[in-house]
Amino acid sequence: MRASQEDFDSAVDRMKLLEDPDSDTKLKLYALYKQATEGPCNVPRPEVLDIIRKAKWGAWNALGSLPKEAARQNYVDFVSSLTPSLESSSQAGPGAGRSLPESEHVVMTSEDSITTIMLNRPAKKNAITIQMYQDIILALKAAGKDNSAITVFTGSGDYYSSGNDLTNFVSFASGDLEKISEESANTLRNVVDTFIDFPKPLVAAVNGPAVGISVTLLGLFDTVYASDRATLHTPFTSLGQTPEGCSSYTFPKIMGPAKAAEMLIFGKKITAREACAQGLVTEVFPDRTFQREVWTRLREYAKNSPNAMRIGKQLLRSSEKEKLHAVNAEECRVGRERWLSEECAAAVQSFLSRKARL
Ligand SMILES: CCCCCCCCCCCCC/C=C/C(=O)SCCNC(=O)CCNC(=O)[C@H](O)C(C)(C)COP(=O)(O)OP(=O)(O)OC[C@H]1O[C@@H](n2cnc3c(N)ncnc32)[C@H](O)[C@@H]1OP(=O)(O)O
């Protein structure tokens, strides 16, 4: 039986209770709502530079001639599929909020004097949403103050991380592009500053392929262990974007300017073994024994004096901190300009339309 107008109206009300849906969800809800209320997309394609309106138009237009009644049913079904999270959040009451420092997609655990921060969004290859950037900052700040000796960053599922969630570019944040891009640049700068200032030994357990910012930040880790299944890819220039995570400074320093240029300017994807040969990865382990070998090693390391390790890290890193903060500020300033470029808009749109299965 087709959803009634009352079912549809009720779904619209319940949708308003949804806490911080990701951009894919917002795009899908927007498109189905427009199709259910106005029918097939009946407005001209927006200007190239307006990424947000273009993505909304694209999502609605992708529904083609889907009849209003079917769109209404799809909308009700989709909101119903989100209902469990709605019920839990509505039952949680006004004080729900996000339990710090953990969150749905950034999970912290502590054991054997090791605090692990895991990107936990495997269905999306651990792509990093704006909320996850915030959660990463909170998790690192908590890890920096807890009683663990070492902090480990890793990913769940088959990927370490596919980097920035490209739907961040179409997030429905209120305000204009100038404001959104400034807020995003501040978010990025804060994330990277938190890595620069992290006080304890920081180890990356690269459990699978890594893309974009999840690669560039590796230059700020103290040790990087990788599975031999991992690849490292920084496709910035194909996205109309530029390096971040201080990689414009750390990569030339670690691997030499030519190898850094191959990755950051030409977007060459490298294997874990190549990254090890270039100094970005410390050691590569066979995938089948990666977790066992890495965690055995880390548990031994964690038996060292936490204070001695923390102070030793300061000796290794303190002379560069001011430089790294300056590099980060410049990368974020330039990055913000790039996000507003037509090249970036076109590249993001291309990815989204390739993936916009609504
Ligand atoms: C204009 C003003 C607003 C500005 C706002 C900007 C905010 C930015 C703030 C911070 C900026 C930091 C700068 C960082 C830069 C980068 O990290 S650049 C690199 C970005 N990442 C990518 O380009 C990778 C894109 N993904 C892929 O190429 C492929 O998905 C893959 C990783 C090679 C894996 O391919 P495959 O094995 O075929 O799996 P898929 O089917 O493609 O993926 C599974 C699902 O996951 C989704 N997904 C994967 N990666 C991303 C991603 N990065 N962003 C969004 N979604 C991603 C993919 O769409 C699939 O989803 P479904 O189709 O729904 O299953």
The ligand as an ORCA input file, in Angstrom:
! r2SCAN-3c Opt
* xyz 0 1
  C      33.305     24.693     -0.734
  C      33.424     24.997      0.708
  C      33.244     23.728      1.543
  C      34.569     23.096      1.854
  C      34.387     21.890      2.758
  C      35.628     21.056      2.712
  C      35.843     20.322      3.991
  C      37.252     19.817      4.041
  C      37.899     19.927      5.382
  C      39.156     19.119      5.432
  C      39.867     18.972      4.119
  C      41.026     18.031      4.262
  C      41.792     17.888      2.989
  C      41.881     16.417      2.633
  C      41.976     16.042      1.373
  C      41.867     14.624      1.021
  O      41.807     13.704      1.810
  S      41.805     14.391     -0.657
  C      41.412     12.677     -0.847
  C      39.929     12.471     -0.755
  N      39.613     11.074     -0.987
  C      39.395     10.569     -2.213
  O      39.463     11.260     -3.210
  C      39.060      9.106     -2.308
  C      37.677      8.952     -2.911
  N      37.306      7.548     -2.907
  C      37.740      6.716     -3.884
  O      38.465      7.058     -4.786
  C      37.303      5.292     -3.780
  O      36.144      5.244     -2.970
  C      38.383      4.380     -3.148
  C      38.871      4.957     -1.851
  C      39.523      4.228     -4.138
  C      37.763      3.006     -2.867
  O      37.172      2.527     -4.066
  P      36.326      1.174     -4.023
  O      37.108      0.098     -3.398
  O      35.771      1.004     -5.395
  O      35.133      1.471     -3.023
  P      33.936      2.530     -3.280
  O      32.720      1.788     -3.732
  O      34.401      3.658     -4.108
  O      33.719      3.078     -1.780
  C      32.802      2.439     -0.875
  C      31.852      3.506     -0.414
  O      32.616      4.504      0.302
  C      32.409      5.773     -0.310
  N      33.643      6.549     -0.227
  C      34.885      6.060     -0.325
  N      35.771      7.064     -0.207
  C      35.053      8.207     -0.019
  C      35.398      9.576      0.193
  N      36.672      9.971      0.285
  N      34.394     10.474      0.331
  C      33.105     10.067      0.279
  N      32.689      8.768      0.114
  C      33.690      7.862     -0.036
  C      32.017      5.485     -1.732
  O      31.298      6.585     -2.246
  C      31.159      4.251     -1.547
  O      29.918      4.675     -1.044
  P      28.572      3.943     -1.580
  O      28.607      4.125     -3.079
  O      27.464      4.658     -0.899
  O      28.733      2.494     -1.187
*
